């Protein structure tokens, strides 16, 4: 139906020197380097920083800080209690050692005082006669 024929349309290429002249004219009209304003960064104030943090984040941060402080206080308290209990245990242990030493000393004295030879000697000094069959050691 409709056929395009190359010879119906004419196209002429601009010469290279015409093309470069047009682009040079356009390039002359454009500014070479755009002037940008200098960016000055101002540090955000603490109040502005706090406004950017949500209420939930503030609540979580407060909770974490309180938890850390509470744990620190509890740790110190528990350590103090443990130290006190260890001190009490050492005092009780030294008391036990003293009582054990005293009991051993008294047991040794009892054994020395209840020797058969000693009892015979005291009885003879008092003028008593001892029958070895009636002599017993009492524990």
C-alpha positions, 0 to 999 in steps of 0.5 A: 500500500504505502511504500516509503521510498528513499528518494521521496525524502531528502536528508542532508547531513550538516557539514562537520564545521557547521555542527561544531560552530552551533555547539560552540555558540551554545557552549559559550552561552552556558556558564562554565562552572556553576557556582554552588554556595558553601555548605557550612555544617553546624553541629546539632545541639543536644536539645535538637538531638533529643528531639530526633530520638523517639519517646520509646527509644528514650524509655528503653535507654532509661530502662537500660541505664537503670538496669545497669545501675541496679545490677551494679548495686546488687552485685556490690551488695551480694559481694559484701554479704559473701565477704561478711559470711566468709568472715563469720565462717572463719571466726566460727572455725577458729572458735571450733579449733580453740575448743577442740584444742581445749578438749584435747588438753582436758582429755590428756589431763584426765588421762594423766590424772586417772593413771593407776600408778598415780591413784595408788601413790595418792592412796598410799600417801593418805594411808589407804590400802589398795586392792588391785582387783577393785581398782578400775579406770573410769572413762 
